Amino acid sequence: MIELRGVSKSFDDEVAVQPLDLSLHSGKTTVLIGPSGCGKSTLLRLMLGLTAPDAGEVLFDGTPFFEHEDVDALRRRLGYVVQRGGLFPHLTASENVSLVGKWQGRSEEDLLERLIELAGVAHLPVELLGKKPDELSGGQRQRVALMRALFLDPEVLLLDEPLGALDPMIRAGLQKDLRKVFRDLGKTVVMVTHDMGEAAFFADEIVLMRDGAVVQAGTFVELTQSPAEPWVTEFIAAQRSPLDA
């Protein structure tokens, strides 16, 4: 579904992503993980076409992203959930979710039908659709952000640390709901996280990064039982709680 060939990216003199190859498979969940500054969010933006690579190419469904005849139409085939949701504070939940649909000229009846459908998918009570983001809890705002990303029924869903700022109890509940959404809808999903436990919970494949490079890609079992280098084991061990020791 998404393929990166020899892709690299620098900002000024700082290398964000070293030359790498990566393939993301249709209908699977891939989690990008690594220390802060390792390049995972930049890699996500490259996949979205929000930034162009300095070298190499990003292909979506076999077509180089920036050679596509209609890049904007291509982007609408991808849904994006930014950190902390990125909702517009002056708009209600329903207005945030349906913004792109209104821009497309959809009827009010069509918008309402899609809103109710997505509220069910995201487990958001319909009565909250009329509230603004500052009237919602952190978990509710993330559910609204997910609904907005799903509004156009994208083929690929990309999430940049969607649960990082949430209370642990809210986070645990939303993790379960999100995983069910991913599986029920059969979407190709790419998620960025700092948390290896969260990566193991969601991922069909984990891509562990360091200094802009992929150290190892595989399942959680493969990373724990057949680490590519000692640092992989060190990274996983560093995230264990004292109770796990």
For each residue, the residues with C-beta under 8 A, 3 or more apart:
1: 24 25 26 60 61 155 156 188
2: 23 24 47 58 59 60 156 188 190
3: 22 23 24 58 59 62
4: 7 20 21 22 23 43 46 47 53 56 57 58 59
5: 21 56 57 59
6: 19 20 21 55 56 57
7: 4 17 19 20 21 22 46 53 55 56 57 58
8: 15 17 18 19 20 53 54 55 56
9: 15 16 17 39 42 46 51 53 54
10: 13 14 15 16 54
11: 14 16
12:
13: 10
14: 10 11
15: 8 9 10 18 211 212
16: 9 10 11 39 42 212
17: 7 8 9 20 39 42 43 46 53 212
18: 8 15 39 211 212 213
19: 6 7 8 55 56
20: 4 6 7 8 17 213 214
21: 4 5 6 7
22: 3 4 7 43 207 214 217
23: 2 3 4
24: 1 2 3 28 30 47 188 190
25: 1 28 30 188 204 205
26: 1 188
27: 186 187 188
28: 24 25 188 189 204 205
29: 182 189 190 191 202 203 204 205
30: 24 25 189 190 191 203 204 205 206 207
31: 190 191 192 193 198 199 202 203 205 206 207
32: 40 43 44 190 191 192 193 207 209
33: 40 192 193 194 195 196 199 206 207 208 209
34: 38 39 40 208 209 210 215 235
35: 38 210 235
36: 194
37:
38: 34 35 209 210 211 212
39: 9 16 17 18 34 42 43 209 211 212 213
40: 32 33 34 43 44 192 209
41: 44 45 160 161 192
42: 9 16 17 39 45 46 51 212
43: 4 17 22 32 39 40 46 47 209
44: 32 40 41 47 48 158 160 190 192
45: 41 42 48 50 51
46: 4 7 9 17 42 43 49 50 51 52 53 58
47: 2 4 24 43 44 58 78 158 190
48: 44 45 75 78 80 158
49: 46 52 58 60 65 66 71 74 75
50: 45 46
51: 9 42 45 46
52: 46 49 66
53: 4 7 8 9 17 46 56 57 58
54: 8 9 10
55: 6 7 8 19
56: 4 5 6 7 8 19 53
57: 4 5 6 7 53 64 65 66
58: 2 3 4 7 46 47 49 53 64 65 66
59: 2 3 4 5 62 63 64 65
60: 1 2 49 63 65 68 74 77 78 156
61: 1 155
62: 3 59
63: 59 60 67 68 74
64: 57 58 59 67 68
65: 49 57 58 59 60 68 71 74
66: 49 52 57 58 71
67: 63 64
68: 60 63 64 65 71 73 74
69:
70: 73 74
71: 49 65 66 68 74 75
72: 75 76
73: 68 70 76 77
74: 49 60 63 65 68 70 71 77 78
75: 48 49 71 72 78
76: 72 73 100 152 154
77: 60 73 74 152 154 155 156
78: 47 48 60 74 75 154 155 156 157 158
79: 149 150 151 152 154 156 157 158
80: 48 149 158 159 160
81: 85 86 142 145 146 148 149 157 158 159 160 162
82: 85 86 145 160
83: 86 160 161 162 164 165
84: 141 165
85: 81 82 133 141 142 144 145 162
86: 81 82 83 145
87: 91 93 96 133 141 144 145 148
88: 91 95 96 99 133
89: 132 133 134
90: 132
91: 87 88 95 96 99 132
92: 95 96 129 130 131 132
93: 87 96 97 124 128 129 130 131 132 133 136 140 144 147
94: 97 98 115 129 130
95: 88 91 92 98 99
96: 87 88 91 92 93 99 133 144 145 148
97: 93 94 115 118 129 144 147 148 151
98: 94 95 101 102 106 111 114 115 151
99: 88 91 95 96 102 103 148
100: 76 103 104 148 151 152
101: 98 104 106 110 111 114 151 152
102: 98 99 105 106 111
103: 99 100
104: 100 101
105: 102
106: 98 101 102 110 111 114
107: 110 111
108: 111 112
109: 112 113
110: 101 106 107 113 114
111: 98 101 102 106 107 108 114 115
112: 108 109 115 116
113: 109 110 116 117
114: 98 101 106 110 111 117 118 151
115: 94 97 98 111 112 118 119 129 147
116: 112 113 119 120 126
117: 113 114 120 121
118: 97 114 115 121 122 147 150 151
119: 115 116 122 124 125 126 129 147
120: 116 117 123
121: 117 118 147 150 181 184 185
122: 118 119 143 144 146 147 150 177 181
123: 120 143 177
124: 93 119 128 129 140 143 144 147
125: 119 128
126: 116 119 129
127: 130
128: 93 124 125 131 136 140
129: 92 93 94 97 115 119 124 126
130: 92 93 94 127
131: 92 93 128 135 136
132: 89 90 91 92 93 135 136
133: 85 87 88 89 93 96 136 141 144
134: 89
135: 131 132
136: 93 128 131 132 133 140 141 144
137: 140 141 170
138: 141 142 165 166 167 170
139: 142 143 166 167 170 171 173 174
140: 93 124 128 136 137 143 144
141: 84 85 87 133 136 137 138 144 145
142: 81 85 138 139 145 146 162 163 166 174
143: 122 123 124 139 140 146 147 174 177
144: 85 87 93 96 97 122 124 133 136 140 141 147 148
145: 81 82 85 86 87 96 141 142 148 149 162
146: 81 122 142 143 149 150 162 178 181
147: 93 97 115 118 119 121 122 124 143 144 150 151
148: 81 87 96 97 99 100 144 145 151
149: 79 80 81 145 146 154 157 159
150: 79 118 121 122 146 147 153 154 157 185
151: 79 97 98 100 101 114 118 147 148
152: 76 77 79 100 101
153: 150
154: 76 77 78 79 149 150 157 187
155: 1 61 77 78 187 188
156: 1 2 60 77 78 79 187 188 189 190
157: 78 79 81 149 150 154 182 187 188 189 190
158: 44 47 48 78 79 80 81 189 190 191
159: 80 81 149 162 189 190 191 192
160: 41 44 80 81 82 83 192
161: 41 83 164 192 193 194
162: 81 83 85 142 145 146 159 178 191
163: 142 166 171 174 175 178 193 198
164: 83 161 193 194 195
165: 83 84 138
166: 138 139 142 163 170 171 174
167: 138 139 170 171
168: 171 172
169: 172 173
170: 137 138 139 166 167 173 174
171: 139 163 166 167 168 174 175
172: 168 169 175 176
173: 139 169 170 176 177
174: 139 142 143 163 166 170 171 177 178
175: 163 171 172 178 179 198 201 202
176: 172 173 179 180
177: 122 123 143 173 174 180 181
178: 146 162 163 174 175 181 182 202
179: 175 176 182 183 201 202
180: 176 177 183 184
181: 121 122 146 177 178 184 185
182: 29 157 178 179 185 187 189 202
183: 179 180 186
184: 121 180 181
185: 121 150 181 182
186: 27 183
187: 27 154 155 156 157 182
188: 1 2 24 25 26 27 28 155 156 157
189: 28 29 30 156 157 158 159 182 202
190: 2 24 29 30 31 32 44 47 156 157 158 159
191: 29 30 31 32 158 159 162 199 202 203
192: 31 32 33 40 41 44 159 160 161
193: 31 32 33 161 163 164 198 199 202
194: 33 36 161 164
195: 33 164 198 199 239
196: 33 199 200 220 235 236 239
197: 200 201 239
198: 31 163 175 193 195 201 202
199: 31 33 191 193 195 196 202 203 206 220
200: 196 197 203 206 220
201: 175 179 197 198
202: 29 31 175 178 179 182 189 191 193 198 199
203: 29 30 31 191 199 200 206 219 220
204: 25 28 29 30 219
205: 25 28 29 30 31 217 218 219
206: 30 31 33 199 200 203 217 218 219 220 223
207: 22 30 31 32 33 214 217
208: 33 34 214 215 216 217 223 232 235
209: 32 33 34 38 39 40 43 212 213 214 215
210: 34 35 38 213 215 231 235
211: 15 18 38 39
212: 15 16 17 18 38 39 42 209
213: 18 20 39 209 210
214: 20 22 207 208 209 217
215: 34 208 209 210 228 229 231 232
216: 208 222 223 227 228 229 232
217: 22 205 206 207 208 214
218: 205 206 222 223 226
219: 203 204 205 206 222 223
220: 196 199 200 203 206 223 224
221: 224 225
222: 216 218 219 225 226
223: 206 208 216 218 219 220 226 227 232 236
224: 220 221 227 233 236
225: 221 222
226: 218 222 223
227: 216 223 224 230 232 233
228: 215 216 232
229: 215 216 232
230: 227 233 234
231: 210 215 234 235
232: 208 215 216 223 227 228 229 235 236
233: 224 227 230 236 237
234: 230 231 237 238
235: 34 35 196 208 210 231 232 238 239
236: 196 223 224 232 233 239 240
237: 233 234 240
238: 234 235
239: 195 196 197 235 236
240: 236 237 244 245
241: 244 245
242: 245
243:
244: 240 241
245: 240 241 242
